[in-house]
Amino acid sequence: MEESDESQGARRLVLMRRRALGLLCLAALLLVCARVGSASYPGLAWLAAFSEAALVGGLADWFAVVALFRHPLGVPIPHTAILRSRQREISRTLGRFISENFLTKEVVAAQLERTDLVALACGWGRGQSAALSGYILSLLPKLLAALNDAEVSAFLQRQFERQIRAIPLAPVAGKLLGLLTAGGRHEAVLDEVLRMIAALLAEHRVAIEEGVKAELPVKWFMELFDLDKSIADKVIQKIYGFLRGIEADRAHPVRVRFTGRVRQLVEELQQSPGYLEKGEQLKDELLANKMLIAYSQSLWTELRGHLSERLAGPDPEWSARLQQVILDLLTAVEADQALAARLNDWMRELASGLVDAHRSSIGTLIESTVNGWDAESMSSKIEREVGADLQFIRINGTLIGGAAGLLIHAITLLLSRFF
């Protein structure tokens, strides 16, 4: 089982305290030995000077370090237990210091500049794609329940109407017809029309024959020699021949006139004010159609019913599809370097702007959080974090004090020779 950071800090603090205390006790022991043996061994005066100054320096720095967190030896000496007695001022200073020096837009932007936020977000999203898809699917029923059917239907109808009104029907029809003409596909339309006419002739041949007979002069004479049927057949055959001629001859005058008329119609549809006005009238008639209005209003009801039915229970198919959509989207974003760069810039600007806009609130949050801690708990927390390093002040104070004692002893001996 891994040891927590707090436990490690407490254990290190105890270890460093023991080392500093051990060094201080060693200085005291050396001082006693040097004082006892200095009468017999004058050279021990140097050791006495070192150990005495080391003991003083160690005690002074011990007092300074302990005074930050508590009263030394439990004695309420003024200006000790500084963190506990000045908790409010410290929390305010800490909050202001962090907000003014770490949370400015420039500092945050400089830090984020070295971070690929898109890669981090995509990596996280890829690892959490299953959870994301499940979360989104769990939100959809709640979203559907929160929506007002009448408002959504009205919104869809307005959007439908706006989209239709935004379409210039006549120019669009002209462009479509122009594409048909440019590809020569209008010829196929004419061929189909010719075949339809031929089929109608065959279907209504008897009626056509009767019509031709009715228009012939001297009917009794025609009927006597059966000329009426012959003439009707020839008329129909002439029509058939005319249609076959148009279909077979790609340069037939009828085809040429048809192509010219289509091209003229394309131009008129795109430019003629009359056709533009007719297109707008057609849109008005279309939007006023009751069946179309009823359909647009029922669209949301049908869609909601379908979604509610699919979301009524766990649907592995939808979850898998949504998860794949998420993965495909993340892959596409990472693959598009230009898009990724724009997203990075946007995310950095957004993050740095948000931090800068709320840095005073963050500073206040830090202040209120620290100020809300129990004074003793706060002091203990900080001591566990930095107390081990502060023990080096005691160790260095003991050693530097000893060195200063040697220097003072040397200067004293030097001056004693002249005075």
N, C-alpha and C positions, 0 to 999 in steps of 0.2 A: 504493500500500500504506500503510495507516494505521500511524502510529508508536505503539508500545506506551506505556502509562503509565510504565513503568520507564525507557524511553529518554527520554521527555519530561522526567521528573524529573531524570535525569542531565544532560541538556542544559541545563536551567534552572539547575541547581546550578553548572555550569561558568560560565555567563553571569554569575550573581550574584557568584561568587567574583572574576571578572575586574573587575567594577565596584567591589567593595569594595577589591580590591588596587590598582586604578587610582586611587581616591580617596586611599588611603594613600600611594601614590607621589607623588601631586600635593602632599600635605601635606609630604612630605620635600623635594621640589623647592622648594616655597615657603619652607621653613625655610632651606635653603641660600642661596637668593637674598636673603632678608631679612637673614641674618647677614652676607653679603658686602657688601650695600649699605647697612647701617644706619649705618656711619661717615659716609657721604656724605649719606645721607637719613635723618634721625632718625625720620621718620614710619614708616619700615619696621619700627620696634620693635613696632608694633601687629601687623603681619603676622607678625613673628617669634613673638610671644606666641600668636597664633592657631594658626599652623602647628605650633609646638612642642607645644602642648597637644593639638591634633588628632592629631599623630603618636603621642603617648603614649596617648591614648584609643583610637585605632584599633588600636595594637599590643596594648593590654590586652584589648580585646574580641576581637581575632583569637586571642589566647592562650586566652581563655575558651571561644570557640566550638570551636576545634580540640581543646582538652583534653577535650571531651565524647567525641570519636570516636577520637583517636589521641594519641600523644606529639608535642608540637610540635617540629618539625624533627628528629624521631626520637630526641630526648633523653628518656630515661625519668624525667622529673621526677615526684616523688610527687603523687598525686591528679590525674593526667592519664590519658587513655584510659579515662575513667570508665565508659562503656558496656561496654567489654571486660572491665575488671577487676571490675566489680560486676554481671555478667550474671545471676548467680543471684538476688541481692537484687532486681534490677530486674524479672526475670521473675515473682518471687513477688509483688512489689508491684503489677505490672501486672495479674496474674490476680485478685488480691484486689480491686483498685480497680474493675475491670470488673464482677466478680460482685456487688460490694456496691452499686454505683451505677448500673449499667445493666441488670442482670438480675433485679431484684426484681419481685415480682408486680405491684406498683402501677405501676412504670415501664412494664413490658411491656404491662399492661392499658390504660394511658393511650395508648400508641402504637397499639395494635390497635384502640382505640375509634374512631379516625379512619380505619380501613381496612375496606372492605367485603370481607371474606374470601370470602364466598359468590360475589360477582361475580368476584373474582380466580380462584377455583377453577373456576367455571363457564366463564369465558373460556378458561382453560387447557385444561379438559376438552374444550371445543368445538373448539379448534384441534388437539387431540391425539386426537380421537375415533377416527380410523382406527387409530392406533397402539394405543390402549387396547383396542379390540375385538380386534385381532390378538393382543395380549398375553394377554388373558383366554382366547381360544380356544387359545392355545399352552399355557396352564396347565392346561386341563381334562383332557387325556390324562394328564398327570402326577398330577393329583388323583385321577382314576379308578384309576390304577395303585396309588396309595398306600392306597386304601380297602380294608378287609377285608370281603369279600362277606358272610361269616357275621354279622359285627357290624352291618353296614348293614341286612341283611335282618331281623335281630332288632330293630333300632331301629325300622324301618318297621312291623314287626308290633306292637311295643309302642305306637307312635303311633296306628296304626289301631285297636287295641283301646281305647286311652284315649279316642279321639274317639267311638267307638261307645258306650262306657260313659257318656260325658258327655252323650249325647243322651237326654232323657226321652221314650221312644217313645210312651207313651200320651198325654201332653199334646200332643206334636207332632202325633200323628195326629188328636187332637181339634181342634187349631187348623186343620189342613189341611181336615178335614171341615167345620169351621165356616166357612172361606172358601168351600167348595163350596156350603154351604147359603145363606150370605149373598148370593151371586151368583145364586141360583136354579138353579145348574147341577146340583143333585141331581135336578131334574125331568128333565133330559136323560138322566141315568143310569137313572131309572125307565122312561123311554120306551124306552131301549135294552134294558132287561131285558124289557119287554113284547114288543118285537119278537123277542127271542131265544126267548121262550116260544112265540110264534106260529109261529116257524120250526120249533121242536121239535115242535109239534103237527102241522104239515104233514109233517115228516120221518117221524114215527112214527104217522101217522094209522091205518094198518092195524092196528098193534099195539094202539092205543087202542080201535079198533072191536072187535077180538077180545076185549079185556078187558071191554068193556061187555056184549057178548053173553054172555060167560061168567057174568056176574052176574045175568042176567035170569031170572025164574021161568018155568016152563012153557015150556021152550026149544022143544019140538016144535011148540007152538001158534004161538010167535013166528016160528019158521022157516017154518011152513006159510003164513002170510000175509005173510012177508017183513017182519015188524014189527021184528025185531031190528036190521036194517040202518037202518031209519028212525029208531029210537030212538037208535042210536049216532051217526047223522048229526046229529040234533037236539042231542045232548049236546055234540058237538064244536062245532056252530054256536053253541050257548049260550056255550061257553067263549070262542070267537072274538069273539062280541058283547060279552061281559063285558070282554075285553081292549081291544077297540076303544073301548068306553065310557070306560074308565079313561084311555086315551090321548087321547081327544077332549075329555073334560071336565076342565078344569084345577082344578075345585073338587070333584072326585069324592071320596067319603069315603075310598077307598083312598089317594088322593094325600094327603089331609089327615093320615091316620094315618101314612103313610110319612114325611111332613115332620116330624110330631111325634116320631116314633121317632128320626129322624136327629138332631134337635135334642137329644133326651134323651141319645142316644149321645155327642154332642159334649160335653155337660156331664159325663157320667159318665167319659169318657176323661180329661178334664182334672182331675177332682176325686175320683173314686172310688178308694179305696185298693186295691180289688180289681184294677181295671184297671192301676193303677201297678205292682202286684206281678206281674201277667201280662206287662207290658212288660219288667220286669227279667228275668223267666224267659225271655222270647223273646230278649233280648240274650244271656243265658248260652248258650242253645241255638245261637244264631247264631255266637257266638265259639268254641263247641266243635265247630262243623262242620268236618270234615277238609278238605273241598274249599275252604272259605274260608281255612283256615290255609295250605293248599298254595298258593293263589293269592297270598296276601299275601307268602309266602316267595319265590315266583317273580317277583314284581313287580320287585324290584331287578335280578335277572338279566336280565330282558327289557329294562328301561330301560338298564342298562349296555351291553348288546349293541347296542342302537340308537344310543346315544351314541358308542360306540367305532367303530361303522361310519361314522357321519357325520363323526367327527373324524379318521378315518384319513388323510385327505388334505386339501388346501386346499379350502375350501367357500366360494366367493364369496357364496353366498346367505346363509349363516349370518353371515358377517362383515358383510355389508350390513345385515342385520336387527339384529344386535347394535349396530352403529354407530348405526343409527336409534334404537334403544332408549335408548342413552346420550344422544343429542342430545335426544330427547323428554323424558327425565328431567331433564336440565339446564334445558331450557326451562320445564318445569313448576315446578321449584324456584325459578327466577328470577321466574316469574309470580306465585307464591304469596308475597306480601309477608310474611304472618304466619309462614309456614314459614321463609322466608329470614332473618327477624329472629331466630327461635329458633335456627336453625343458626349464625348469626353469634355470638349470645351463647354458644352451646355451644362453638364453635371458639375464641373468644377466651378463655373460661374454661379450656378444655383447654390451649391454647398457653401462657397465662400461668402456669397451674398447673405444667405440665411444666418450663418454664424456671425457675420459682422452686424447684421440687423438686430440680432438677439443677444449680443455679447454682454450687454449690461444686465439682461435678465439672467444670463448664465452666471455672471459674477454675483448677482443677488442670490441665486440658487446656491452657489458654493458658500456664500456667507451665511445664509440661513441654515444650511445643512451642518456646517462646522459649528455654528453657534448653538445648534440644537443638540449637539452631542453632550453627554455628561462630561464635565471638566476633567475628572480623573480618567475616564475612558479615553478621552481625546489625548490627554498627556501620555497615557500608556501606549496608544496606537502609534503616536509619533515617535515615542522612544523606541518601540520595537522596530520601526522602520530605519531610523537614523542613529539610534543610541549606540550601536556597535561601532559605527565609524567615529562617533564622538569620543569613544574611549581612547582613540589615538591621540586626542588632545591631552589626556592625562599622561599617556606614555611619553609623548613628546615633551610635555611640560616637565616630567621627572628628569628626563635625559638632558634637556636644554638647561634646566635649573642646575643640574650637577655640573655641566660644562661652565655655566656662568659662575658657580661657586669656585671652581678651579681658577678661572680667570681673575676673579676678585682676590683670591688668596695669593696669586702670583703678583698682582699689582701691589697688594699690601706688603709683601716681603720686599719688593723692589723699592717701594717708597720708604720702608723702614731703614734702609741703608743710608738714605740721605737725610733723614730727619730723626 
